[in-house]
């Protein structure tokens, strides 16, 4: 990974783009500029060399903060080299395509970049875009139904057990039927309606868990 960066990422603007976009590093410009200056003196050959450059360019108040000062830079390098966000988005779309009716897709995101992709993708596939103020009858349902409109966060007990570990977020959707909707029979009252059946099974499962 480091050899790839050393060979191809010589421009400050390119490093700044990756550190800001993939690492969400607030000191991206300062770090990128320092890396380019360090290369003029000698090559950056190891991860320890890179960490040293980062530490030397950051102000003391940043170094005193909790967490490793190079963490976000290494996150940016990993994501860019492995093309992780593009692979994640493609995998999410494939999961939506192959999921069966009633099947669920749950995503655990380890940073805001992944969570943002999951949030926007689930929203896009759980809504039907209809122009406002136009007399259009919607005959099809969106392929997904949001199960969790907000991410599921760890409980206080879980946080207590994992003190100091980054909080992970979970979002979940359910694949539903896209059969035409009858204008005569309200949604949920059709015979053998897969959505109604899935929701009833979910309610029964929750009642069993509560001991009802």
Secondary structure, DSSP 4 states (H G I P E B T S, - for coil): -HHHHHHH--SHHHHHHHHHHTT--TTHHHHHHHHHHHHHHS---SHHHHHHHHHHHS-HHHHTSSS-TTHHHHHHHHHHHHTHHHHHHHHHHHHHHHPPTT-EEEEEESSHHHHHHHHHHHHHHT-----TTS-----S--SEEES-SS-B---HHHHHHTTTSPPPEEEEEEE---PPPPSSS-TT-STT-HHHHHHHHHHHHHHHHHT-
